Amino acid sequence: MLSTHNEDAVSHNIDKPVIPKFSLVFFCKENSNTIEGVTRHNVKNGLIHQGKSVSIQDVQHLLNDQKNENLTLNNQYVIAENSKYLIWYSPSRKARMWFRFGHEHNGLFVHWPCLLFLAEKSNKKLSIFALGNDNYPTPTSNVYNAPLMNISNNGLSCMGTAKLPNEISSKTIPDVEALIYESNFTHVNHSNTLNVARKESITNKDHYKFWCKKEKSKTKVSIRNMVKYTDLTSMLSKLS
């Protein structure tokens, strides 16, 4: 049975050897100190890896949660969890979306939609969907096909050689999300990734063109451009 997940606390004791785990990079416009965006980069073996966008609020929570010798990180985005599944959502963000077609490698700076992640703990499978807004979803919230490439019509992500971490928990959510946010999209896995006027089915060209327009217009994906998959209650009931 899936149960609502209480916020997990992850403590780090400063007594232990201190090593760099992640870094935060702040973006500002030229000749301005106003923060326009923040990216979080994992640090492994002393090397800073490609980052993902985080909100200013997340950074504030991170700093405010530091008390005495312990740093506590509470994940507020977990929706449900049982022994088989972990389900959470990731609010919309403005970040690079990478595409690779043959030898061509392009990154579009766009507004990613709010994504719903469903990770299978034992089978090590990852399904991705989209939500209509960044609010914590309710039982009646609509769940949409993720408007992304490399995801099947049932939400299953085609990750290629990438693998989920051995442990799937709230602690490893950033590692799981990186498999999507830092991936190179190559092809559409079904024809209903998007709802575009005068298009009965979406091709690779249609999909890429849509995101190019989004980068140019600097606008978010509208609900009218997404295809409904189900609602949250129906999704959870099938997993119970």
N, C-alpha and C positions, 0 to 999 in steps of 0.2 A: 504493500500500500504506500502511495506517495503521500508524504506529509509536508506541510509548510515548514520551510527551513528557518530556524532561528539564526540570528546573526552569530557566526562563528568568530571566536577571538583567537588570533595567532600571536603568540608572544615571543619576543626575541630578547634574551637576557644579555646585557652588555658585558657581563663577566667573561663570556666566551670570546675566542679570537674573532676580531672584527675583520670582515672582508667585504669588498664592494659587491652589492647584490643588484642594484639598479641606480640609474641616474635620471634626473629630470632636466629637460632642456626647455627654456622659456623663449618664446618667439615674440618679437616686437617689430613694429614698422620702423623704417629708417628714421633716425633723429627723433625717436619717441621711446619713452619708457613704459608705455601702456602695454600690458601683456595681452597679446592677441591669441596665443595658444600655448599649450604645453604638451610635450611628448615624454613618455616614460620608456627608457631603454634598459633592457636586462644587461647585466655585466657578467660575463663568464670568462674565467681564466684571464682576467684583466682587460678583456676586450669589450667595448661597448657595441651592442648589437642594434640592428634596426629597431626603431621605436614605434609606439602606437600612441595615438592622441588620448589624453586624459583631460578631464574638466578641471577648471580652477577650484571648484568645490571639492573635488577628490583630493587635490593637493592640500587644501585647507584642513580637511578632515584628517589627513595623514599627519600634519604637523600638530594639530590640536590634540590628537590622541596620544602624543608622546608625553608620558608621565614618569618622573623619577628615572628608574633604570630600565623600564620596560616600554616597548613600543607595541601598541595594540592596533591591529588592523581589522576592522569589522567590514565584512562584505555584505552590503545592503541590497545586492541585486539577485541573490538566490531566491528562486520562486518555490521550488519543491525538490525533495531528495528522498530516495530510499536506497536499498542495497544495490539496486540495478542502475538507477539513473540519477543524474544531477542536472537540474534545469535552472537556467538563469538568463537574465537579459543584460544587454550591453547598450547603454544609451547612444543616441546618434553622436557622431563626431566628425570633425573636418580633418581629413588626413589623405595621404596618397592611397590610390587604388591602382594596383599594378596589373598590367596586361602583358602577356607574351604571345606573339603570333609569329611562329617561325623564329627568325633571328631578330625580330623587332621586339624591343622591350620599352614600354611606355608607362609612365606613372601619371595619373590624373589626380589633381588635388580637388577632392569633392566632399560633399556632405554624405557620409555613410548613413543609412537608415538605422533605426534602433533594431538590433538583432536579438533573436531568441535562440539560445544555445541549448541543445539536448544531447548530453554525452552519456553513452552507455559504458558503464564502468568495467564490466567483464568482457564484453565483445569488442571494446575499444572502437566504437563507431561514433561519429559525430554528425548530428543533423542540425541544419541552420534554417531559421525562418525569420520573418520580419514582423514588427509590431507597428501600429499606426502612430505612436507617439512615445515620449520618454517617460511617461508616468508608470508607476508600478502597476503591472497588469492586474485586472480583476478577472473573476471567473468568466465574465461575458466578453472579455476582450477578444477582438478578432485577431487571428493569426494568418499571416500572408506568406506566399512564396517569397523567399529571399530574392530580391532583384539582383542576383549575382550569378556569375558564371560558375561552372564546375560543381553545381548542386543539382541533384535530381528532383523530379517532381514530388517525391515523398520527403524532401528535405535533406536526404543523405548527401554528405559532402564527399566529393572525390578528391582525396588528399595526395594522391600519387605516392611518393616514397615517404612522405611525412607521417609521423606516428604520434598518437596521443601519449601523454606521460603515463608511466606505470601506475601512478596514483592519480585518481580523478577525485578531487575534492575542492572545496572553496580555496584552498591554498594554491592549487595549480591552475586556477581559472585564467590568470594572465598567460600562462604557457599554452593553454588550449586556444584562447582567443588569437594568439599570435599566428596560429596555423591558418587562420582566415585573413586577418588584417595584414599580414606580411606575405601572403601567398601571391603567386603570379597566376592570374586568371587566363585561361587559354581557350575555352569554348563553352557554349551553352549546352546543358545536359537535357533540356526539354524546351518546348516552344512557348511556355507560359511564365517565363521569368519576369516579364513586364506586360503591362497593358498599355499599348501605344495605339493612337488613332490610326485607323486604316491598315492595321497590321493584325492578321489573323494568327500568325505565329511569328516568333522572334528568332532571328538568325544571329550568328556571331556579329555580323556587320551592323544589324539593327541595335543590338545590345551595346556595342562599343560606341556607336553614334549617339545613343541616348546619354551615356555617361560623359561623352565629350561636350554635349550641349549643357549638361549640368555643371561641368567645370567652367564653361564660358559664362553661364548665367549666374553662377554662384548660388544656386537655389537648391532646396532640399527635394527629395523624392516625395511627390504627392501620393496620398492614399489612392487617388484615382488611377495612378500609374502602376499600382500593385494588384496582384491577383489573390483573392481570398483563398486560403487553404482550409481553415476550420476555425473553431473558437477554442479558447484555452481549456474550458471545461471538457469538451469532447476529446481534446488531445490528452489531457491527464487521465481521463477515464479509460482510455485504451492502454495506458501504461500501468494501471493499478493491478 
